[in-house]
Amino acid sequence: MLAKAFIDTNIVIYALSLIVATALEAGCATLYTEDLHHGQVIEGQMTVTNPFSV
């Protein structure tokens, strides 16, 4: 059971990294997600916004 939870977590991390990389490549200034820290700035160009805390 622990192994399956680990695999699921890594899939989520991998999927989120693809979203972040794609948003950066597209030149997005804001990324709306609850999976990263609200207000975090990525690569000095994109700010993370948690849509549930605004």
Stockholm file with secondary structure:
# STOCKHOLM 1.0

chainA/1-54         MLAKAFIDTNIVIYALSLIVATALEAGCATLYTEDLHHGQVIEGQMTVTNPFSV
#=GR chainA/1-54 SS CHHHHHHHHHHHHHHHHHHHHHHHHTTCSEEECSSSCTTCEETTTEEEECTTTC
#=GC SS_cons        CHHHHHHHHHHHHHHHHHHHHHHHHTTCSEEECSSSCTTCEETTTEEEECTTTC
//
